[in-house]
Amino acid sequence: MAYEIDGTKWIGGKATFYIDVQGVSISNISWNSAIRNALEAWSEQTVFDFSIVEEYADPCGFDLVSSIDFKEDICGTEFGENVLAIAQNTFQLQELGPPAIVESDIIVKSSIEFDIYSGPITNTNVGERTADFGRVILHELGHSIGLGHESELPAVMAPTLSDIDQLQDDDINGVSKLYTGLSNCSVKSLAFGSIQGALDADDCTVEELTVGGTDNSFIDLYEFQVADGSARLEFNVTSNELDSVLILATKELEYLAVDTFSSSDCDSSILRRLGVGSYLLMVKSYDKPIKSQCGGTGRYTLTSNFLSSYEPLLSGSKALLGAPSEAKFTGGVSGDGGNSFGNVFEPDDTLEISARILIDADHQGLPGFILVAAILSDQFLMLNEEGEFVDTGFNPNPFVVHKRKLLDADERIEIATGLVPAELGIEEIEVNIVVGYGVDSNLAEVYYHQTPINLIVRNPMSANQ
């Protein structure tokens, strides 16, 4: 590794440049075509993506619009003697890591007689070197992306103009390193309900995630999807050990919400409505804990709750023995006859629990079976053909079957109807429900979903609220 980066970057690894530079070079090649070629080179050969708007924008506008143009000076400041062009980046502070780039303007020195050509640097008829506009723009766009100068290995990002007119491995690797920090960390699937976690030396650090900065505190990352644009989600971290910080972000690390402060304990929480999409929930602490009773490492409980007007998607289609499957699952718990779905209810609520399986096309019409499992902290229950949950232990052999039938394309499963927990003596409980199916020709294989239907019943008068 030799490329130079400080961690400043664009959110999502993409940027838009406005280009409309009038005129042509000595070789009668338009400036715009050279700019377009340079933008396309970075987009096609690296993980970064430039888009183009063919309109003029003033690079001295400082208006969150990125642009390129010739100028006599740098927006009122003189160019240095040997400076051909400069990229001016505008930054915005982020919740984690170095500031994000939100605008980049490239200003080219208008007093220089540029040409556009490939290959070695050429000389004029009076022996002076002719600057190639194309490779100058290619270099400055590297600064716009977030790369610094590179003086050890062959690179477009070398501090001085050279015979190199194409992106080199070092340039490409530098962009990859800068914009793939999420791959440095393990990302877990978030299941609604309660998760027991811990921050310790086995975890990723913020510096590894953001590829820059000095925050070496540990961080856990959870990924989840929202299929309902009106869903309300609540996340809570409780701990007696960890000075917790809870952060909600997009998959592109655009930070949407953060809770860093609790005056009386080590806990944190976020309540937010989210649109359809994929998101990250992050649990971390301060690199220097603030509260004396809370530390930078330790155990925590993460509780995730939701309320949605649609039956939730149960993501993570899986097969017990690893066979491929295109099956899809939805399912949830409703306390109002199916008008809304959630995962937290009171003992006196009347609950309906249902699920739906869109059977893989290869299995439709075949003799098979439907399974329903309810998983508690100390029990594994399966729903039998009589509609009763029976304790099978955590390694049931054979499985208790709920239905045996020819598999339809769309299987609807009524797991419980008119269920009032209080009538069963249940005041508080948490259970995860998983449905699945199999075909009679391969009894050992079961197709199911990774994200369970979560149900939490708790009394609002409980001291734990």
N, C-alpha and C positions, 0 to 999 in steps of 0.2 A: 504494500500500500504506500502510495506517495501523494495522492491527491490531497488538497487542503480544503477542509470544510469547518465551519464553526457551528453548524446546526441550524442556522436561519434558513427557512424554506417557505414555499407556498403551501397553504393548506390544500390537501388533496393531490399535490403533484401536478398541477395544471395552471396555466395562465393564458390570458388573451392579450394579443398585441394589435394595436391599431396601426396600420401602415398605409401611407400614401405619400411617398417621397418622390417629388417630381424630378424628371431629368434622367440622363443616361451617362455612362462612363465614357472614357476615351475610346473604349472598344465598342461603343454604341450598345451596351447592355444596360438595361434599366436598373436603377438602384432597387426598385421594388422586387424585381426578380431575384436579385442576390439576397435580399432580406428574406424573401419567401423560401428560398433554398436552404438558408441557414436555419430558419425555424423548423422546416421539415426534417432536416438532418437530426436535430436534437429529438424531435418527436418520434422519428422512425427508429432511431438507434438506441434510445434510452427509455427508461420508465417514465420520463416526464412527457407531458403533452401540452404543446402550444396550439392555440387556435388563433385564427386571423380574422380581423375585421378590416375590410379595405376602405377605411375612412381616415382622414387626417385628424390627428390629435397632437396638441402642443406638448412636447416632453417637459416643458417648464410649467405645465398647468398644475401639477400636484393635486390631481383630482380623482385619484384611484383608477386612472386609465393609463395603461402602459403603452408607450409609443416610441418612435424613432424619427430623428430628423437631424439635418445639418444645422449647426449654430456657430456664430462667431465666438461665443464664450459659453461657459457652463452656467446658464441662467443668471448672468451678472458677474460671475467669477472667471478670471482668466484661466485658460488651459495651461497646463505645465508645458515646458518647452518640448519634451519628447512624447507628449500625450496625443494619441490619434483620436481617441474616443473614450467615453466613460459611461458606465452604467450606474445610475443613481437609484438605489432601492429605498423604498419607504416601508417602515415596519410597524407592526402592531403587537403589543404584549400579549402573551398567551398564558393560560392557566398552568401549563407544564412546558418546560423547556425554553429554548431561546425564542425571541420574537418571530412572528411570521412575516413573510414578505407580502405586502398587499398592493404594491405598485412598483414597477421598474421602468425607468425611462433611459433610453440610450441616446446620448448626444454625441454627434460626430463633428470633428473639427472641420469647419467649412473652408479654411485656408489651405488645407492639404489637397494636392492634386491626386485623387484616388483613381485607380482603374479596377477592373474586375477580370480576374484571370485565375487559372489553376497552375499548380506546379511550383517550381522554385521562384523565389523573389527575383523580379527582373529589374533592370536598371534603365534609366532614361538615356537619351543620347548625350547627356552631359555627365553621365556617371553616377547620378543620384538614384537611390532605390525608390521604386514605385510601390506605394502601399496598395495592397489588394483589399478592396472594400469588403469583399465576401468573407475573407478569413478574419478581418477585424470585427465584423458583426457576429460571426460565429463565436469568437472569443468573448465578446461583451455579453452575448446571450448566456454564456456559461456563468458569468457573474450574476446575471439576472436570475438564473436558476438557484444560485447559492454557492457556487464553487469559487474558491480562491485561486491564487496563482500557484503553478506547479513548476518547480525548477529542477527536479531530479530525473523524471522520466519524460519521454517524448509525449507531448500533449499540446492540444490547441490552447490550453490554459497556461502555457508558458508565459512568463512576464514580458517577453519581447517577441516581436513579429519574427517568424521563421519560415522555412520552406514547408512546414506542415500546414496543409490546407483542408484536412479532413479530421473528424473526431478520432481520437486514439483510445486504446483500451483504458488508459488511466482516466480520461474524461468520462467515459461510459461507466466505469466502475465507481467513480466518485458520485455520480448522480444516483446510481443504484444504492450505494451505501447511505446517502442522505435521505432517500425517499422510501426505504423499505425497513424502517425501524420497527414497525409492528411485527415483522417476521422474527425479530430478535426475542420476542416474548411469547410465552404460551398463552393462548386465548381459550378460555373455557366457555362452554355453552351454559347460558344462564337459564336455570329452571325456576319458575315462580314458586314462592314458598320460602323456606328457610334453608340456608347453606352455611355450613361450618367451615370457616377458612382461617388462614393465618398468614401473616407477613413475616418472612424470615430470609436467611441468606440463600435459600434455594430459589427465591423469586427473582424476576426481572427487576432492573432498576429504572427509574425515570430517565436517567441519562441514556440507557440502552434503547429505550422506547423512542425518545425524541431525537437521538443522535446529536447530542450537543447539550451544553449547559453543565452545571456542576451539582445538580440534584441527584445524589446517589441513594435516595430513600427507595424502599422496595414498593412494588406495585403489583396488584392482581387485576387481570382484565377478564371481563365476561362479555360475551357477545349474545345479542338477542334480536329478534325480528318483531316488527309491529305490522300486522296485516289490516288493522282497522285505524283509519285516520282520526277517529275521535276517542281513541283509548286514553284513559287516565292511568298513569302508573305512579307507584310510590315505592321508593327504595329506602331502607333503613339499615344502618350499621350500628350494632351495639357491641361494646367491649369494655372489659375492666382493665385491659392492658395496653390497648393501642389508641393513640391519639389520632382518630380516624379522619380521613378526608374522602369524600364521595364525589366523583366526577362523572357526568353524563356527556357522551360525545358521539359524533357520527363515526363511521368506519374510516373516514378521511382525517380523523383527529381534529375535527372542528368542535370546539367545546361549547356545549349547550347550557349546562347548569353545573354548579358546584356548591357544596356545603362544607365549609371548613371550620365552623364555629359552633361550639356548644359551651355555654358558660359554666355548666354544673357537672358535666360528665365527659366521657371520651367518645360519645356517639355522634352520628351525623345522619342526615336524611335529605331526600329530594322528592318533591311531588311535581309531576310534569305531564302535560298532554303532548303526545307525540304523533306525527304523521306516519304514513306508511313508509317503511324502510328498515335498514339494518343499523344497529346501534352498539356502542360499547359502554359498559358500566365499569368504572375503575375504582378500586379501593386502595388507598395509599395512606401514608402518614407524612408528617413533616420530616425534612432531613434533620431538623433540630426541634424535637417535641416542645410544645409550648406549655402544656399543663404538667405540673409536677407529678400528678398521679397517673399520667398516661405516658407510654413510651413510644418508640419508633418501630418496634416489632411486637408481635404477640398475636393471640387468637382473637377472632371476631365472629359474630353471627350476622350474615347478610340476609335480610328478609325483603322479598320483592312481591308486591301486590298489584293487581290491576282491576279495572272495571271497563268493560267493552260492550258495545251494542251488537257485536258479531261473535259467533262461536269461534274461539281461537284456533288458529292453525297449530297443530302438534308437529313440530319440525323434527328433523333428524331421522328420516326413514332408515331403518336398519333391518338386518336379518340375523338371526341367532347364529347361523353357521357361515354367514358372509355371502350368501347368494345375492345376485343383483336384483333390485326391485324398484319398480316405478310406483308403488303404492303411496297414497297420500292419506293423511289422517287429520281430522279436526275433532274437537270435543271440549266440553266445559261444564261448569256448574252454574245454574241459574236459580235465583231466589224470587223471580217475578214471572214465572211461566214462560221463559225464553225470550223476554224482551231485552234482557241484558245478561252479561256473563261476568263473573268475577272469581276470586279465590278466597275471600275472607267473608265469613258469615257468622251470625249469632245462633245460639242454641235453639231459639224458638223459630227460626226461619224455616220455611217449607222449601225444600231443595229438589231440583231436578238435575240429574247427572246423565249426560248422554254423550255419545261419540259417533263418528261417521268414518267409514273406511272406503276410499275409492280404490278398489282392488286392482292390482296389476293386471294389464290386459291379458297376459299369458296365463293367468289363473282364473279368469272369469269363466263361469259355467262348470268348473271342476268340483268334484266332491271335496269338501273341506270342513274346517271348523273355525269357530270364533272363540277367542280367549279374552278374559278380563281379569286383571290383577290389581289388588289394592295393597300398597306398600306402606307400612308404618315403621317406626323406628325399631320395633322389636317383633314385628309380625309380617308375614307374607300371606295374603288371603287371595283366593281365587273364586270367581263367581261361577256357581254350578248351573246345571240346566233348570233347576227349580228356582233360580233367582236368589239363592242364598250364598253369602260369602263364607267359605270354609278355610280354616287354617291349614296350609299345606307345608309350612316350613319354607325356608329361603331357597331350597333346591328341590322343587317338586318333581317327582318322577313316578308316574307320568303326570303331565299337566291335567288339571281339572278343566274340562271343556264346558263352555257356556252354551254353545249351539253347534250342532252338526248339520250341514246342509250343502246344497249346490251353491257355490259362491256367486252372488250377484255382482254386477259392476259397482253398485253403490249399496253398501251395507250400513244400515242405521242400527245403533245399539242403545237401547234404553237401559242404563245401568241402575238407576234408582229414580222412582217417581214419588212425590209426596213425602219425601224423607224429612222428618223433624228430629234433629239430633237430640233435643231435650227429652223427647218421648222414649229414646233409647238409653237415657241416662248419660248422654254425652254432653258435657259442658265445655270441654276443651279437647281438641285433637288436631293433628295434622296428618294428612294422608295423601299419597301420590298414586294416581290411577293410570294404568297403561292398558291399552287394548291391542290385540294382534290377531293374526289369522295364520292358518296353514292349510296345506292340501294333503289329502289322504295318501297320495303317492309318495310323499316324503314327510313322514310324521315328525321327524326330528327337527325340521326347519320351521321357524316361526318368523313372520314378518310383523314388525312393530315400530313404534316411534320412540325417539330418545327423550323428547320433552314431554313430561307427564302432565296429566290433568291434576292440578294442585287444589286441595281443599283444606282450608284452615277454619276451624270452628273455635271461637273464643268468646267468652262472656265479657261484655263491655264493662262490667263492674269489677272485673278481676284487677288485682293489684299490679298485674304485669302490664296493663295497658299504659 
